[in-house]
Amino acid sequence: MQRGIQRRRFLTAAGVSIALPLFEAHANDSRTNNEKPVKRFVCLSNNYGVYRDAFFPSTDQAGNDYDIPETLKPLERHRDQFTTFSNLDHGNTIGHQGVPVLLSGVRPHLASYFTEGNLSVDQKIAEYEGANTRFPSMTVRVNESNLISFTRTGVQVPAIDLRGMFRALFIEDAADKKLTAADKLQRQTSILDVVLEKAKIVEKDLSKRDKRKFAEYLEAVRSLEKKIELQQPWLDRPKPTTDLIEPQQGKGTEADLKAMVELIALAIQTDSTRAITLSSGFANGDFGLSGGYHGFSHHGNRADHIDALKKIENNIMRQMSHLIDLLKSQEDILNGGTLLDHTTVMFGCGMATGPHSTKNLPLVVAGGGFKHGEHKVYPDPDSAHRIPAANLLLSILQNHGLEVDRFGTSTGTLTDFEWG
């Protein structure tokens, strides 16, 4: 325990953050060396789950002949291009603490027991993509905190709002800011040299087990060094242009979420990033409702609260459908076909319902080259044959091009969810 404390203090004393992940790809190259297709990942989420009775199809309607539930109705025109799942979860019974588990399957306080900690899918993809794009990942929010993105060292990735997203994508930094950034990169590189020298001294006095742990630390430092090197060229590359006027946030949940979804589509279209997570909420007064999302989620079967949840969650599905429309309408100049063909769009929550259940998570996946059109029903989460939701995450990673056979709490890829 004491060594762990000293290790964290050493990192702080050295002035280096190792939260930034390993970047494996090369700059200036739209594809990886072996010419794999360029893939993207988008996750839409909220922090309170869904009203279950309006979201899940009946479990006796597995396959492609199922009745689309009320909340999913906005997706109906894309029926052949999305899949909905029943009985997948991360095995947690921890209420709001399940929210940050969505994209990793690992509870943050148990991260030390896993090789990659509670690294989330989007950040795993960001490591894989490296400096192929200006932003290895983008973590965004509308009316709610984004709690689902974590680096391999357990650092929650900060989120930006609608205005921050627009400016990151399209507004060039001032010349003095670029110079400051370049100087910062140079100083970070110099600090890394010092850290590596100190590391050799510290390593001599460590036990065999701690040397192995320390080797992981050194690899993190090397990864940061590589990232700094790869960041340099982007400082002088112009950002893409757009005719879109900077969106004014605060126009209401529906307008703000729609604007954010349109920016996400533009980020993919301009290949500014290949991993995006969005958490959205609800602003009091929208949809003619008075109250908060959290309060509504504890509906207690009250009709007015259930009606509020349906309105809020139907809007989320409308915006997911809008995103699918936008991606379907754009040619994928890197791969052929459309952007949707190579973009996995996932809706999911780490908490299943407002009353703190984390059993049977609401999960829908569209696009990405998966074979869609079905309601997939897996064994009851309480049975001995349960399938972890992390298996879906592993399938998404493999589809993206990562050569991994395990992720978080996965036991394999998801049964009968194929791509090609």
C-alpha positions as CSV (number, residue, x, y, z in Angstrom):
1,M,0.0,0.0,0.0
2,Q,2.8,2.4,0.9
3,R,4.5,1.8,-2.4
4,G,1.3,2.7,-4.2
5,I,1.1,6.0,-2.4
6,Q,4.8,6.7,-3.1
7,R,4.2,5.9,-6.7
8,R,1.4,8.4,-7.0
9,R,3.5,11.0,-5.3
10,F,6.4,10.4,-7.6
11,L,4.1,11.0,-10.6
12,T,2.9,14.2,-9.1
13,A,6.4,15.3,-8.1
14,A,7.7,14.6,-11.6
15,G,5.0,16.9,-13.1
16,V,3.9,14.4,-15.6
17,S,0.4,13.0,-16.1
18,I,0.4,9.4,-17.4
19,A,-3.4,9.4,-17.8
20,L,-2.9,9.8,-21.5
21,P,-3.0,6.4,-23.3
22,L,-0.8,4.6,-25.7
23,F,-1.2,5.8,-29.3
24,E,-0.2,3.1,-31.7
25,A,-1.0,4.5,-35.1
26,H,1.1,6.9,-37.3
27,A,0.3,10.5,-38.0
28,N,-0.5,11.6,-41.6
29,D,-2.1,8.3,-42.5
30,S,-5.9,7.8,-42.7
31,R,-5.6,4.0,-42.5
32,T,-3.5,1.7,-40.4
33,N,-0.5,0.1,-42.0
34,N,-2.4,-3.0,-43.1
35,E,-5.1,-1.0,-44.8
36,K,-8.0,-2.0,-42.5
37,P,-11.2,0.0,-43.0
38,V,-11.5,3.2,-41.0
39,K,-14.0,2.7,-38.3
40,R,-15.8,5.1,-35.8
41,F,-17.6,4.7,-32.6
42,V,-20.3,6.9,-31.1
43,C,-22.0,6.3,-27.7
44,L,-25.2,8.2,-26.6
45,S,-26.1,7.8,-23.0
46,N,-27.9,9.3,-20.0
47,N,-27.3,8.9,-16.3
48,Y,-30.7,7.6,-15.1
49,G,-31.6,4.6,-17.3
50,V,-34.9,4.4,-19.1
51,Y,-38.6,3.7,-18.4
52,R,-38.3,0.0,-19.1
53,D,-41.8,-0.9,-20.2
54,A,-41.6,1.5,-23.1
55,F,-38.1,0.6,-24.2
56,F,-37.7,-3.2,-24.3
57,P,-39.5,-5.4,-26.7
58,S,-41.2,-8.5,-25.2
59,T,-38.7,-11.2,-24.5
60,D,-40.9,-13.7,-26.3
61,Q,-40.3,-11.7,-29.5
62,A,-36.7,-12.6,-30.2
63,G,-35.5,-12.3,-33.8
64,N,-36.6,-9.9,-36.5
65,D,-40.3,-10.2,-36.1
66,Y,-40.8,-8.1,-33.0
67,D,-43.0,-5.1,-32.1
68,I,-41.0,-1.9,-31.7
69,P,-41.7,-0.4,-28.3
70,E,-43.0,3.2,-27.9
71,T,-39.7,4.7,-26.9
72,L,-37.9,3.1,-29.8
73,K,-40.5,4.2,-32.4
74,P,-38.3,7.0,-33.8
75,L,-35.8,4.3,-34.9
76,E,-38.5,2.3,-36.8
77,R,-37.5,3.6,-40.2
78,H,-34.0,2.2,-39.6
79,R,-35.3,-1.2,-38.4
80,D,-32.9,-3.1,-40.6
81,Q,-29.9,-1.1,-39.4
82,F,-30.1,-1.4,-35.6
83,T,-30.2,-4.2,-33.0
84,T,-31.8,-4.1,-29.6
85,F,-30.7,-6.4,-26.7
86,S,-32.4,-7.9,-23.7
87,N,-30.7,-9.3,-20.6
88,L,-27.2,-7.9,-21.0
89,D,-25.7,-6.1,-18.0
90,H,-22.4,-5.8,-16.1
91,G,-23.5,-7.9,-13.1
92,N,-23.7,-4.8,-10.8
93,T,-26.4,-4.0,-8.3
94,I,-25.0,-0.6,-7.3
95,G,-27.4,2.1,-8.5
96,H,-25.9,5.3,-9.6
97,Q,-22.4,3.8,-9.2
98,G,-23.2,1.7,-12.2
99,V,-23.3,4.7,-14.5
100,P,-19.5,5.0,-15.1
101,V,-19.3,1.2,-15.7
102,L,-21.2,1.3,-19.0
103,L,-18.2,1.3,-21.4
104,S,-15.8,-0.8,-19.4
105,G,-17.7,-3.3,-17.4
106,V,-15.4,-2.5,-14.5
107,R,-16.4,-0.7,-11.3
108,P,-13.8,2.1,-10.7
109,H,-12.9,1.0,-7.2
110,L,-12.1,-2.5,-8.6
111,A,-10.0,-1.2,-11.5
112,S,-6.7,-2.3,-10.0
113,Y,-7.7,-5.9,-10.4
114,F,-7.9,-5.6,-14.2
115,T,-4.9,-5.3,-16.6
116,E,-6.4,-2.2,-18.3
117,G,-8.1,-0.8,-15.2
118,N,-11.6,0.6,-16.0
119,L,-10.5,1.8,-19.4
120,S,-13.6,2.7,-21.4
121,V,-14.3,1.5,-25.0
122,D,-13.9,5.0,-26.5
123,Q,-10.6,5.5,-24.8
124,K,-9.4,2.1,-25.9
125,I,-10.3,3.1,-29.5
126,A,-8.5,6.5,-28.9
127,E,-5.3,4.6,-28.0
128,Y,-5.7,2.5,-31.1
129,E,-6.3,5.5,-33.4
130,G,-3.6,7.7,-31.9
131,A,-2.9,10.7,-34.0
132,N,-4.7,9.5,-37.1
133,T,-7.2,12.3,-36.2
134,R,-6.9,15.7,-34.6
135,F,-8.8,14.5,-31.5
136,P,-8.2,10.9,-30.4
137,S,-11.6,11.1,-28.8
138,M,-14.3,13.6,-28.0
139,T,-16.3,13.5,-24.7
140,V,-19.3,15.8,-24.9
141,R,-22.4,16.6,-22.9
142,V,-25.8,18.3,-23.0
143,N,-27.6,19.2,-19.8
144,E,-25.8,16.5,-17.9
145,S,-22.3,15.4,-16.8
146,N,-20.6,12.8,-18.9
147,L,-19.4,10.1,-16.5
148,I,-18.7,7.2,-18.8
149,S,-15.2,7.9,-20.3
150,F,-12.1,6.8,-18.4
151,T,-8.4,6.4,-19.3
152,R,-6.5,3.2,-18.3
153,T,-5.2,5.0,-15.2
154,G,-8.8,5.6,-14.0
155,V,-9.0,9.3,-14.9
156,Q,-12.4,10.5,-15.9
157,V,-12.1,12.3,-19.3
158,P,-13.5,15.9,-19.0
159,A,-16.5,16.7,-21.2
160,I,-17.2,19.8,-23.3
161,D,-20.5,21.4,-24.1
162,L,-22.1,22.4,-27.4
163,R,-20.2,25.6,-27.8
164,G,-16.9,23.9,-26.8
165,M,-17.5,21.1,-29.3
166,F,-18.1,23.6,-32.2
167,R,-15.0,25.7,-31.3
168,A,-12.8,22.6,-31.0
169,L,-13.9,21.4,-34.4
170,F,-13.9,24.6,-36.4
171,I,-12.4,27.6,-34.7
172,E,-8.7,28.1,-35.2
173,D,-6.6,28.8,-32.1
174,A,-5.0,32.2,-32.0
175,A,-1.3,32.3,-33.0
176,D,-0.1,33.0,-29.5
177,K,-2.2,30.1,-28.2
178,K,-0.5,27.8,-30.7
179,L,2.9,29.0,-29.7
180,T,2.0,28.3,-26.0
181,A,0.8,24.9,-26.9
182,A,4.0,24.2,-28.9
183,D,6.1,25.4,-25.9
184,K,4.1,23.2,-23.6
185,L,4.7,20.2,-25.7
186,Q,8.4,20.9,-25.8
187,R,8.5,21.3,-22.0
188,Q,6.6,18.1,-21.5
189,T,9.2,16.2,-23.6
190,S,12.0,17.6,-21.5
191,I,10.2,16.6,-18.3
192,L,9.8,13.1,-19.6
193,D,13.5,12.8,-20.0
194,V,14.0,13.7,-16.3
195,V,11.3,11.2,-15.3
196,L,13.0,8.4,-17.1
197,E,16.3,9.1,-15.4
198,K,14.6,9.1,-12.0
199,A,12.7,5.9,-12.9
200,K,16.0,4.0,-13.3
201,I,17.1,5.0,-9.8
202,V,13.7,4.1,-8.2
203,E,13.6,0.7,-9.9
204,K,16.8,-0.5,-8.3
205,D,15.1,-0.8,-4.9
206,L,11.9,-2.4,-5.9
207,S,10.8,-6.0,-5.4
208,K,10.3,-8.3,-8.4
209,R,6.5,-7.8,-8.3
210,D,6.9,-4.0,-8.0
211,K,9.4,-4.0,-10.8
212,R,6.7,-5.5,-13.0
213,K,4.3,-2.8,-11.9
214,F,6.9,-0.2,-12.5
215,A,7.5,-1.5,-16.0
216,E,3.9,-0.7,-16.7
217,Y,4.5,2.8,-15.4
218,L,7.5,3.2,-17.7
219,E,5.4,2.0,-20.7
220,A,2.8,4.7,-19.8
221,V,5.6,7.3,-19.8
222,R,6.8,6.1,-23.2
223,S,3.3,6.2,-24.5
224,L,3.0,9.8,-23.3
225,E,6.2,10.7,-25.1
226,K,4.9,9.1,-28.3
227,K,1.6,11.1,-27.9
228,I,3.5,14.3,-27.5
229,E,5.5,13.6,-30.6
230,L,2.3,12.8,-32.6
231,Q,0.5,15.9,-31.4
232,Q,3.0,18.3,-32.8
233,P,2.0,18.2,-36.5
234,W,-1.7,19.0,-35.7
235,L,-0.7,22.4,-34.3
236,D,0.0,23.7,-37.8
237,R,-2.7,21.9,-39.7
238,P,-5.8,24.0,-40.5
239,K,-9.1,22.8,-39.0
240,P,-11.9,22.0,-41.4
241,T,-14.3,24.7,-42.4
242,T,-18.1,24.8,-42.1
243,D,-21.0,27.0,-43.2
244,L,-22.7,26.2,-39.9
245,I,-23.1,29.1,-37.5
246,E,-21.9,28.6,-34.0
247,P,-24.8,27.0,-32.2
248,Q,-26.3,28.9,-29.2
249,Q,-26.9,26.5,-26.4
250,G,-29.7,26.9,-23.9
251,K,-32.4,26.8,-26.5
252,G,-33.9,23.8,-24.9
253,T,-33.1,20.1,-24.6
254,E,-34.4,19.1,-28.0
255,A,-32.7,21.9,-29.9
256,D,-29.4,21.5,-28.0
257,L,-29.3,17.8,-28.3
258,K,-30.1,18.0,-32.0
259,A,-27.3,20.6,-32.6
260,M,-24.9,18.3,-30.7
261,V,-25.8,15.3,-32.8
262,E,-25.2,17.4,-35.9
263,L,-21.8,18.4,-34.7
264,I,-21.0,14.7,-34.0
265,A,-21.9,13.9,-37.6
266,L,-19.7,16.7,-38.8
267,A,-16.8,15.5,-36.6
268,I,-17.1,12.1,-38.3
269,Q,-17.6,13.5,-41.7
270,T,-14.4,15.6,-41.3
271,D,-12.5,12.7,-39.7
272,S,-11.7,15.0,-36.8
273,T,-12.1,12.0,-34.4
274,R,-13.2,8.4,-34.4
275,A,-14.5,8.0,-30.9
276,I,-17.2,10.1,-29.3
277,T,-19.3,9.8,-26.2
278,L,-22.3,12.0,-25.4
279,S,-24.3,12.1,-22.2
280,S,-27.5,14.0,-22.3
281,G,-30.1,15.1,-19.7
282,F,-33.1,17.3,-19.4
283,A,-33.7,21.0,-18.5
284,N,-36.6,21.9,-16.3
285,G,-39.4,23.3,-18.4
286,D,-38.7,21.5,-21.6
287,F,-41.5,19.5,-23.2
288,G,-43.9,21.3,-20.9
289,L,-42.5,19.4,-17.9
290,S,-41.7,20.8,-14.5
291,G,-39.1,18.8,-12.6
292,G,-35.8,17.1,-13.1
293,Y,-34.8,13.9,-14.9
294,H,-33.6,12.2,-11.7
295,G,-36.9,13.0,-9.9
296,F,-38.9,11.6,-12.9
297,S,-36.8,8.5,-13.0
298,H,-38.0,7.6,-9.5
299,H,-41.5,7.3,-11.0
300,G,-43.1,5.0,-8.5
301,N,-45.6,4.1,-11.3
302,R,-47.0,7.6,-11.2
303,A,-48.6,8.3,-14.6
304,D,-47.3,11.9,-14.8
305,H,-43.7,10.8,-14.1
306,I,-43.9,8.0,-16.6
307,D,-45.3,10.3,-19.2
308,A,-42.3,12.7,-18.5
309,L,-39.8,9.9,-18.9
310,K,-41.4,8.8,-22.2
311,K,-41.1,12.3,-23.6
312,I,-37.5,12.8,-22.5
313,E,-36.4,9.3,-23.7
314,N,-38.3,9.5,-27.0
315,N,-36.4,12.7,-27.7
316,I,-33.1,10.9,-27.2
317,M,-34.2,8.2,-29.7
318,R,-35.3,10.9,-32.1
319,Q,-31.9,12.4,-32.0
320,M,-30.2,9.0,-32.4
321,S,-32.4,8.5,-35.4
322,H,-31.4,11.9,-36.7
323,L,-27.7,11.0,-36.4
324,I,-28.3,7.7,-38.3
325,D,-30.0,9.8,-41.0
326,L,-27.1,12.1,-41.2
327,L,-24.5,9.3,-41.4
328,K,-26.5,7.4,-44.0
329,S,-26.7,10.4,-46.2
330,Q,-22.9,11.0,-46.3
331,E,-20.5,9.1,-48.6
332,D,-17.6,7.5,-46.8
333,I,-14.7,8.8,-48.8
334,L,-12.2,6.6,-46.9
335,N,-14.0,3.3,-47.2
336,G,-16.8,3.6,-49.8
337,G,-20.4,3.2,-48.9
338,T,-21.9,5.5,-46.3
339,L,-20.5,6.8,-43.0
340,L,-23.0,4.7,-41.2
341,D,-21.6,1.6,-42.8
342,H,-18.4,2.1,-40.8
343,T,-19.7,3.9,-37.7
344,T,-21.0,2.0,-34.7
345,V,-23.7,4.1,-33.0
346,M,-24.6,2.8,-29.6
347,F,-27.2,4.0,-27.1
348,G,-26.8,2.6,-23.6
349,C,-26.9,3.4,-19.9
350,G,-24.9,2.0,-17.0
351,M,-28.0,2.1,-14.8
352,A,-31.0,0.4,-16.2
353,T,-33.7,2.4,-14.4
354,G,-34.1,5.4,-12.1
355,P,-35.1,3.1,-9.2
356,H,-31.4,2.1,-9.1
357,S,-31.6,-1.2,-10.9
358,T,-28.5,-2.2,-13.0
359,K,-30.0,-5.4,-14.3
360,N,-30.8,-5.7,-18.0
361,L,-29.2,-2.5,-19.3
362,P,-31.0,-0.6,-22.1
363,L,-28.7,-1.1,-25.1
364,V,-29.2,-0.5,-28.8
365,V,-26.5,-0.6,-31.5
366,A,-26.8,0.7,-35.1
367,G,-24.5,0.8,-38.1
368,G,-20.9,-0.2,-38.0
369,G,-21.2,-3.1,-40.5
370,F,-23.0,-5.3,-38.0
371,K,-25.8,-7.6,-39.2
372,H,-28.9,-5.8,-37.8
373,G,-32.6,-6.0,-37.7
374,E,-33.2,-8.2,-34.6
375,H,-34.2,-8.2,-31.0
376,K,-31.6,-10.4,-29.4
377,V,-32.6,-12.0,-26.1
378,Y,-29.9,-13.6,-23.9
379,P,-30.2,-15.7,-20.8
380,D,-31.7,-14.1,-17.7
381,P,-29.0,-12.0,-15.9
382,D,-29.6,-14.0,-12.7
383,S,-29.0,-17.3,-14.4
384,A,-25.8,-19.3,-14.4
385,H,-25.7,-18.8,-18.2
386,R,-25.8,-15.0,-18.2
387,I,-23.9,-13.1,-20.9
388,P,-21.9,-10.1,-19.8
389,A,-22.6,-6.8,-21.5
390,A,-18.8,-6.4,-21.8
391,N,-19.0,-9.1,-24.5
392,L,-20.9,-6.5,-26.6
393,L,-18.1,-4.0,-25.9
394,L,-15.5,-6.6,-27.1
395,S,-17.4,-7.2,-30.3
396,I,-17.4,-3.4,-30.9
397,L,-13.7,-3.3,-30.4
398,Q,-13.0,-6.2,-32.7
399,N,-15.3,-4.7,-35.3
400,H,-13.3,-1.5,-35.0
401,G,-10.2,-3.4,-35.9
402,L,-8.5,-4.0,-32.6
403,E,-6.9,-7.5,-32.2
404,V,-8.0,-8.2,-28.7
405,D,-9.7,-11.2,-27.2
406,R,-10.8,-9.8,-23.9
407,F,-12.0,-6.4,-22.6
408,G,-13.0,-5.6,-19.0
409,T,-15.3,-8.3,-17.7
410,S,-15.9,-10.0,-21.0
411,T,-15.9,-13.7,-21.5
412,G,-15.8,-13.5,-25.3
413,T,-17.5,-11.7,-28.2
414,L,-21.2,-11.4,-28.1
415,T,-23.0,-14.6,-29.2
416,D,-24.7,-14.3,-32.6
417,F,-23.9,-10.6,-33.2
418,E,-21.8,-10.7,-36.4
419,W,-20.4,-8.2,-38.8
420,G,-18.9,-8.3,-42.2
